[in-house]
Amino acid sequence: IFPGPGGHGLRFDASFQGGNLRRVRLESDGVVEVLLCGDTKRSYHCQSFCFDAIVDVPLRLRFRIVSFSKPGSTFTDGQRIVTRPEGMAAWRRDGHDYAYVPNRYTIGQRRRHYTLA
């Protein structure tokens, strides 16, 4: 559903500074699989992500970001994403049941990647 116009009442945008969304796929069980653009002009991997998810009506989604390269993540120590619902002025910590696990993907020459779910 990204790149493209979206679908199923869900659209994504990363056309702003810091936006690093490469591809999004909606699976049949309501899971959204996300592939990020790689870090550029850096000698290290910062593992950040920034994109807008726009929904027509409130719905519960499970995101899987599949392109991380570090074997550890601060999400396993309690870090949470921040969201800003439309019409709200303040950001808030959000999400629950985080998992950070190895996956089967090969991206470029890298064979070992991890998924944040």
BELGI-V351620 format. One record per residue. N is the residue number from 0. OMEGA is omega as a letter, one per 30 degrees, with the letter a starting at -180 (none if undefined). Layout:
BEGIN
n=N omega=OMEGA
n=N omega=OMEGA
END
This chain:
BEGIN
n=0 omega=l
n=1 omega=f
n=2 omega=a
n=3 omega=a
n=4 omega=a
n=5 omega=l
n=6 omega=l
n=7 omega=l
n=8 omega=a
n=9 omega=l
n=10 omega=l
n=11 omega=l
n=12 omega=l
n=13 omega=a
n=14 omega=l
n=15 omega=a
n=16 omega=a
n=17 omega=l
n=18 omega=a
n=19 omega=a
n=20 omega=l
n=21 omega=a
n=22 omega=l
n=23 omega=l
n=24 omega=l
n=25 omega=l
n=26 omega=a
n=27 omega=a
n=28 omega=l
n=29 omega=l
n=30 omega=l
n=31 omega=l
n=32 omega=a
n=33 omega=l
n=34 omega=a
n=35 omega=l
n=36 omega=l
n=37 omega=l
n=38 omega=l
n=39 omega=l
n=40 omega=l
n=41 omega=l
n=42 omega=l
n=43 omega=l
n=44 omega=a
n=45 omega=l
n=46 omega=l
n=47 omega=l
n=48 omega=a
n=49 omega=l
n=50 omega=l
n=51 omega=l
n=52 omega=a
n=53 omega=l
n=54 omega=l
n=55 omega=l
n=56 omega=l
n=57 omega=l
n=58 omega=a
n=59 omega=a
n=60 omega=l
n=61 omega=l
n=62 omega=l
n=63 omega=l
n=64 omega=a
n=65 omega=a
n=66 omega=l
n=67 omega=a
n=68 omega=l
n=69 omega=a
n=70 omega=l
n=71 omega=a
n=72 omega=l
n=73 omega=l
n=74 omega=l
n=75 omega=l
n=76 omega=l
n=77 omega=l
n=78 omega=l
n=79 omega=l
n=80 omega=l
n=81 omega=l
n=82 omega=l
n=83 omega=l
n=84 omega=a
n=85 omega=l
n=86 omega=l
n=87 omega=a
n=88 omega=a
n=89 omega=l
n=90 omega=l
n=91 omega=l
n=92 omega=a
n=93 omega=l
n=94 omega=l
n=95 omega=l
n=96 omega=l
n=97 omega=l
n=98 omega=l
n=99 omega=a
n=100 omega=l
n=101 omega=l
n=102 omega=a
n=103 omega=a
n=104 omega=l
n=105 omega=a
n=106 omega=a
n=107 omega=l
n=108 omega=a
n=109 omega=a
n=110 omega=a
n=111 omega=l
n=112 omega=a
n=113 omega=a
n=114 omega=l
n=115 omega=a
n=116 omega=none
END
